[in-house]
Amino acid sequence: MSVEKVMTDLFGIGWYGAMRTYLQSQDFAKLGHWLMAERRQRVVYPEQKNVFKAFQLTPYEKVKVVFLGLDPYIRKYQATGLSFGVELSENMMKVPPSLKTIIKELEEDLDTLCLDFDYSLEGWAKQGVLMLNTSLTVQDGQTNSHLNMWKPFTLEVIDAINDMNENVIFILLGRTAQSYEKYLDSDSTRIIKAPHPAAEAYAGGKAGFYGSKIFSKCNNMLYMLGKEEINWNIQ
């Protein structure tokens, strides 16, 4: 199978075209070899087949919003390849605290009730919200464990989006995500910042994610840009 076929299967034609030079580089190959070695020695999330799921569900040419978090969930059965999304099942019955916090803010911000909510967040992804983390994999129980390895890849994604020149909105959640603000093209991106939702658990609900109104701010920006707003309460 050709390299082009492998990469288009992983990322889709649009992402592959926008990131072709990097995806064909030795740097990306080294990341892949390192990750395979890491999986042989440690438990790593998400499953290999889901690492690039965000790109598969949100084609390059469809990106309107980038929802940028930290790294995948660090517990078994939780990480799906979409930042903050989960698949509820017999093995994973509880919604993680970060996602609960996101839903609570969504309900307050948009004055809605999230009944039968799509916890996978695939509905967001399919509307053009790239559900991205600064690191696409993580070691079991170890936040930030793969962050440095993924930084070059994340920067390539940002460069590809900068090149779109389509006024993409970045929602930067937490200090790590916000550290990438300096790489965003101020002429072609719009930025919304808030604390990481996980911080609310440590701050007694006073970290600042609650009340950030990231959802209404994003839709207001989309409206001003003449783009279709996101249905955040999709089922």
ZAKOLPA-36921 format. One record per residue (C-alpha): residue number from 0; residue in one letter; x, y, z. Coordinates in steps of 0.001 Angstrom, whole numbers. Layout:
# ZAKOLPA-36921
<node n="NUM" res="A" x="X" y="Y" z="Z"/>
...
END
This chain:
# ZAKOLPA-36921
<node n="0" res="M" x="0" y="0" z="0"/>
<node n="1" res="S" x="1383" y="3420" z="-945"/>
<node n="2" res="V" x="2219" y="6099" z="1610"/>
<node n="3" res="E" x="-392" y="8359" z="13"/>
<node n="4" res="K" x="-3111" y="5725" z="417"/>
<node n="5" res="V" x="-2183" y="5129" z="4074"/>
<node n="6" res="M" x="-2184" y="8844" z="4870"/>
<node n="7" res="T" x="-5432" y="9624" z="3093"/>
<node n="8" res="D" x="-7079" y="6734" z="4949"/>
<node n="9" res="L" x="-5803" y="8140" z="8259"/>
<node n="10" res="F" x="-6499" y="11833" z="7667"/>
<node n="11" res="G" x="-8658" y="12260" z="4600"/>
<node n="12" res="I" x="-7654" y="13841" z="1305"/>
<node n="13" res="G" x="-7899" y="17443" z="2513"/>
<node n="14" res="W" x="-5717" y="17081" z="5595"/>
<node n="15" res="Y" x="-3218" y="14993" z="3690"/>
<node n="16" res="G" x="-2959" y="17623" z="983"/>
<node n="17" res="A" x="-2521" y="20422" z="3531"/>
<node n="18" res="M" x="89" y="18529" z="5591"/>
<node n="19" res="R" x="1665" y="16369" z="2877"/>
<node n="20" res="T" x="5273" y="17459" z="3407"/>
<node n="21" res="Y" x="5189" y="16771" z="7133"/>
<node n="22" res="L" x="3189" y="13546" z="6901"/>
<node n="23" res="Q" x="5738" y="12163" z="4448"/>
<node n="24" res="S" x="8694" y="13319" z="6565"/>
<node n="25" res="Q" x="11058" y="11333" z="8732"/>
<node n="26" res="D" x="9880" y="13360" z="11736"/>
<node n="27" res="F" x="6348" y="12002" z="11429"/>
<node n="28" res="A" x="7674" y="8492" z="10784"/>
<node n="29" res="K" x="9770" y="8738" z="13954"/>
<node n="30" res="L" x="6679" y="9752" z="15925"/>
<node n="31" res="G" x="4899" y="6672" z="14626"/>
<node n="32" res="H" x="7794" y="4355" z="15497"/>
<node n="33" res="W" x="8079" y="5894" z="18955"/>
<node n="34" res="L" x="4373" y="5449" z="19585"/>
<node n="35" res="M" x="4489" y="1793" z="18529"/>
<node n="36" res="A" x="7371" y="1203" z="20932"/>
<node n="37" res="E" x="5504" y="3035" z="23693"/>
<node n="38" res="R" x="2467" y="798" z="23216"/>
<node n="39" res="R" x="4642" y="-2303" z="23554"/>
<node n="40" res="Q" x="5907" y="-1106" z="26941"/>
<node n="41" res="R" x="2965" y="787" z="28419"/>
<node n="42" res="V" x="-788" y="1183" z="28240"/>
<node n="43" res="V" x="-1581" y="4069" z="25881"/>
<node n="44" res="Y" x="-4896" y="5792" z="25091"/>
<node n="45" res="P" x="-6802" y="6001" z="22822"/>
<node n="46" res="E" x="-6690" y="2829" z="20759"/>
<node n="47" res="Q" x="-4430" y="3096" z="17725"/>
<node n="48" res="K" x="-7394" y="3081" z="15327"/>
<node n="49" res="N" x="-8831" y="6203" z="17013"/>
<node n="50" res="V" x="-5728" y="8398" z="17312"/>
<node n="51" res="F" x="-6622" y="10493" z="14235"/>
<node n="52" res="K" x="-10396" y="10176" z="14522"/>
<node n="53" res="A" x="-10868" y="13943" z="14859"/>
<node n="54" res="F" x="-9426" y="14461" z="11374"/>
<node n="55" res="Q" x="-11542" y="11703" z="9883"/>
<node n="56" res="L" x="-14776" y="13205" z="11227"/>
<node n="57" res="T" x="-13892" y="16837" z="10447"/>
<node n="58" res="P" x="-12467" y="17174" z="6935"/>
<node n="59" res="Y" x="-9922" y="19939" z="6408"/>
<node n="60" res="E" x="-12159" y="21958" z="4111"/>
<node n="61" res="K" x="-15032" y="21814" z="6639"/>
<node n="62" res="V" x="-13193" y="23192" z="9692"/>
<node n="63" res="K" x="-14921" y="26206" z="11231"/>
<node n="64" res="V" x="-13948" y="25803" z="14889"/>
<node n="65" res="V" x="-11048" y="24153" z="16709"/>
<node n="66" res="F" x="-11856" y="22966" z="20232"/>
<node n="67" res="L" x="-8367" y="22568" z="21744"/>
<node n="68" res="G" x="-7815" y="20742" z="25033"/>
<node n="69" res="L" x="-4805" y="19123" z="26708"/>
<node n="70" res="D" x="-4495" y="15380" z="26162"/>
<node n="71" res="P" x="-6851" y="12394" z="25986"/>
<node n="72" res="Y" x="-8587" y="10988" z="29045"/>
<node n="73" res="I" x="-6071" y="9013" z="31096"/>
<node n="74" res="R" x="-8413" y="6209" z="32247"/>
<node n="75" res="K" x="-9397" y="2978" z="30541"/>
<node n="76" res="Y" x="-12397" y="3030" z="28173"/>
<node n="77" res="Q" x="-12642" y="6843" z="28130"/>
<node n="78" res="A" x="-10469" y="8297" z="25335"/>
<node n="79" res="T" x="-12064" y="8123" z="21886"/>
<node n="80" res="G" x="-9858" y="10298" z="19684"/>
<node n="81" res="L" x="-12112" y="13353" z="20079"/>
<node n="82" res="S" x="-11159" y="15796" z="22813"/>
<node n="83" res="F" x="-13585" y="15442" z="25756"/>
<node n="84" res="G" x="-15827" y="12948" z="23930"/>
<node n="85" res="V" x="-16693" y="9519" z="25387"/>
<node n="86" res="E" x="-18587" y="6423" z="24320"/>
<node n="87" res="L" x="-20816" y="5230" z="27137"/>
<node n="88" res="S" x="-20954" y="1439" z="27384"/>
<node n="89" res="E" x="-21104" y="-1424" z="29872"/>
<node n="90" res="N" x="-17413" y="-771" z="30566"/>
<node n="91" res="M" x="-17758" y="3006" z="30835"/>
<node n="92" res="M" x="-20989" y="4081" z="32497"/>
<node n="93" res="K" x="-20024" y="7452" z="34005"/>
<node n="94" res="V" x="-19508" y="10751" z="32218"/>
<node n="95" res="P" x="-16030" y="12130" z="33103"/>
<node n="96" res="P" x="-15927" y="15306" z="35231"/>
<node n="97" res="S" x="-14530" y="17457" z="32407"/>
<node n="98" res="L" x="-17413" y="16581" z="30109"/>
<node n="99" res="K" x="-19945" y="17087" z="32909"/>
<node n="100" res="T" x="-18484" y="20566" z="33418"/>
<node n="101" res="I" x="-18688" y="21318" z="29697"/>
<node n="102" res="I" x="-22336" y="20252" z="29571"/>
<node n="103" res="K" x="-23225" y="22302" z="32652"/>
<node n="104" res="E" x="-21674" y="25420" z="31116"/>
<node n="105" res="L" x="-23421" y="24703" z="27813"/>
<node n="106" res="E" x="-26789" y="24502" z="29574"/>
<node n="107" res="E" x="-26189" y="27765" z="31445"/>
<node n="108" res="D" x="-24704" y="29597" z="28479"/>
<node n="109" res="L" x="-27419" y="28692" z="25979"/>
<node n="110" res="D" x="-30275" y="28352" z="28506"/>
<node n="111" res="T" x="-31014" y="24815" z="27394"/>
<node n="112" res="L" x="-31313" y="21312" z="28799"/>
<node n="113" res="C" x="-28996" y="18671" z="27375"/>
<node n="114" res="L" x="-31344" y="15693" z="27364"/>
<node n="115" res="D" x="-30166" y="12573" z="25502"/>
<node n="116" res="F" x="-26945" y="14456" z="24848"/>
<node n="117" res="D" x="-24408" y="13088" z="22344"/>
<node n="118" res="Y" x="-21537" y="12394" z="24753"/>
<node n="119" res="S" x="-19325" y="11213" z="21887"/>
<node n="120" res="L" x="-19289" y="14804" z="20571"/>
<node n="121" res="E" x="-19235" y="13375" z="17067"/>
<node n="122" res="G" x="-22180" y="15633" z="16271"/>
<node n="123" res="W" x="-19972" y="18652" z="16925"/>
<node n="124" res="A" x="-17155" y="17184" z="14840"/>
<node n="125" res="K" x="-19446" y="16587" z="11863"/>
<node n="126" res="Q" x="-20526" y="20248" z="11947"/>
<node n="127" res="G" x="-16956" y="21435" z="11463"/>
<node n="128" res="V" x="-15639" y="21503" z="15047"/>
<node n="129" res="L" x="-12190" y="19898" z="15118"/>
<node n="130" res="M" x="-12109" y="18204" z="18532"/>
<node n="131" res="L" x="-8363" y="18353" z="19076"/>
<node n="132" res="N" x="-5941" y="17922" z="21955"/>
<node n="133" res="T" x="-2412" y="19300" z="22083"/>
<node n="134" res="S" x="-1329" y="15663" z="22505"/>
<node n="135" res="L" x="-3199" y="12917" z="20673"/>
<node n="136" res="T" x="-2088" y="10082" z="22966"/>
<node n="137" res="V" x="-1360" y="9637" z="26648"/>
<node n="138" res="Q" x="69" y="7016" z="28978"/>
<node n="139" res="D" x="-2403" y="5382" z="31330"/>
<node n="140" res="G" x="-2843" y="7606" z="34382"/>
<node n="141" res="Q" x="-155" y="10113" z="33328"/>
<node n="142" res="T" x="-1334" y="13531" z="32186"/>
<node n="143" res="N" x="1151" y="15321" z="29883"/>
<node n="144" res="S" x="3139" y="12121" z="29339"/>
<node n="145" res="H" x="3188" y="12438" z="25524"/>
<node n="146" res="L" x="2823" y="16205" z="25180"/>
<node n="147" res="N" x="6339" y="17001" z="23950"/>
<node n="148" res="M" x="6320" y="14232" z="21363"/>
<node n="149" res="W" x="3153" y="15570" z="19749"/>
<node n="150" res="K" x="4041" y="19275" z="19708"/>
<node n="151" res="P" x="5587" y="19270" z="16193"/>
<node n="152" res="F" x="2469" y="17550" z="14840"/>
<node n="153" res="T" x="152" y="20013" z="16583"/>
<node n="154" res="L" x="2099" y="22928" z="15143"/>
<node n="155" res="E" x="1743" y="21458" z="11667"/>
<node n="156" res="V" x="-2032" y="21242" z="12157"/>
<node n="157" res="I" x="-2102" y="24887" z="13225"/>
<node n="158" res="D" x="6" y="25887" z="10216"/>
<node n="159" res="A" x="-2395" y="24041" z="7911"/>
<node n="160" res="I" x="-5354" y="25894" z="9438"/>
<node n="161" res="N" x="-3529" y="29236" z="9248"/>
<node n="162" res="D" x="-3046" y="28580" z="5528"/>
<node n="163" res="M" x="-6794" y="28203" z="5041"/>
<node n="164" res="N" x="-7297" y="31942" z="5663"/>
<node n="165" res="E" x="-10921" y="31184" z="6511"/>
<node n="166" res="N" x="-11371" y="32906" z="9895"/>
<node n="167" res="V" x="-11358" y="29645" z="11844"/>
<node n="168" res="I" x="-12306" y="30064" z="15510"/>
<node n="169" res="F" x="-9983" y="28537" z="18118"/>
<node n="170" res="I" x="-11408" y="27734" z="21556"/>
<node n="171" res="L" x="-8314" y="27341" z="23751"/>
<node n="172" res="L" x="-9059" y="25537" z="27002"/>
<node n="173" res="G" x="-6390" y="25690" z="29687"/>
<node n="174" res="R" x="-2841" y="27012" z="29871"/>
<node n="175" res="T" x="-1274" y="24378" z="27643"/>
<node n="176" res="A" x="-3740" y="24984" z="24826"/>
<node n="177" res="Q" x="-3359" y="28740" z="25294"/>
<node n="178" res="S" x="420" y="28423" z="24958"/>
<node n="179" res="Y" x="-247" y="27741" z="21252"/>
<node n="180" res="E" x="-1925" y="31121" z="20772"/>
<node n="181" res="K" x="1362" y="32643" z="19613"/>
<node n="182" res="Y" x="1379" y="30286" z="16622"/>
<node n="183" res="L" x="-2063" y="31346" z="15391"/>
<node n="184" res="D" x="-2310" y="33767" z="12485"/>
<node n="185" res="S" x="-4116" y="36809" z="13854"/>
<node n="186" res="D" x="-5330" y="37689" z="10356"/>
<node n="187" res="S" x="-6996" y="34333" z="9687"/>
<node n="188" res="T" x="-8122" y="33049" z="13090"/>
<node n="189" res="R" x="-10391" y="34173" z="15919"/>
<node n="190" res="I" x="-9603" y="33210" z="19512"/>
<node n="191" res="I" x="-11731" y="32371" z="22557"/>
<node n="192" res="K" x="-9962" y="31440" z="25789"/>
<node n="193" res="A" x="-11163" y="29785" z="28987"/>
<node n="194" res="P" x="-9696" y="27636" z="31776"/>
<node n="195" res="H" x="-9619" y="23902" z="31212"/>
<node n="196" res="P" x="-12914" y="22386" z="32437"/>
<node n="197" res="A" x="-11019" y="19940" z="34646"/>
<node n="198" res="A" x="-9799" y="22895" z="36705"/>
<node n="199" res="E" x="-13275" y="23407" z="38144"/>
<node n="200" res="A" x="-12967" y="20193" z="40155"/>
<node n="201" res="Y" x="-9889" y="21562" z="41913"/>
<node n="202" res="A" x="-11197" y="25088" z="42391"/>
<node n="203" res="G" x="-14618" y="24366" z="43809"/>
<node n="204" res="G" x="-16315" y="25563" z="40651"/>
<node n="205" res="K" x="-14489" y="28878" z="40689"/>
<node n="206" res="A" x="-11721" y="28297" z="38123"/>
<node n="207" res="G" x="-13459" y="30425" z="35511"/>
<node n="208" res="F" x="-14679" y="27882" z="32990"/>
<node n="209" res="Y" x="-18163" y="28317" z="34415"/>
<node n="210" res="G" x="-19432" y="31588" z="33064"/>
<node n="211" res="S" x="-16943" y="31648" z="30189"/>
<node n="212" res="K" x="-19795" y="31470" z="27654"/>
<node n="213" res="I" x="-17568" y="29869" z="25056"/>
<node n="214" res="F" x="-20520" y="28419" z="23133"/>
<node n="215" res="S" x="-22488" y="31630" z="22656"/>
<node n="216" res="K" x="-19276" y="33565" z="21947"/>
<node n="217" res="C" x="-18363" y="31077" z="19247"/>
<node n="218" res="N" x="-21787" y="31187" z="17616"/>
<node n="219" res="N" x="-21802" y="34984" z="17742"/>
<node n="220" res="M" x="-18467" y="34999" z="15912"/>
<node n="221" res="L" x="-19737" y="32525" z="13333"/>
<node n="222" res="Y" x="-22816" y="34677" z="12773"/>
<node n="223" res="M" x="-20682" y="37794" z="12280"/>
<node n="224" res="L" x="-18512" y="35865" z="9806"/>
<node n="225" res="G" x="-21569" y="34799" z="7840"/>
<node n="226" res="K" x="-21119" y="31134" z="8719"/>
<node n="227" res="E" x="-23669" y="28624" z="9967"/>
<node n="228" res="E" x="-23748" y="28429" z="13758"/>
<node n="229" res="I" x="-23002" y="25212" z="15634"/>
<node n="230" res="N" x="-25860" y="23232" z="17162"/>
<node n="231" res="W" x="-24081" y="22505" z="20435"/>
<node n="232" res="N" x="-26997" y="20594" z="21967"/>
<node n="233" res="I" x="-27077" y="17951" z="19274"/>
<node n="234" res="Q" x="-28403" y="14489" z="20137"/>
END
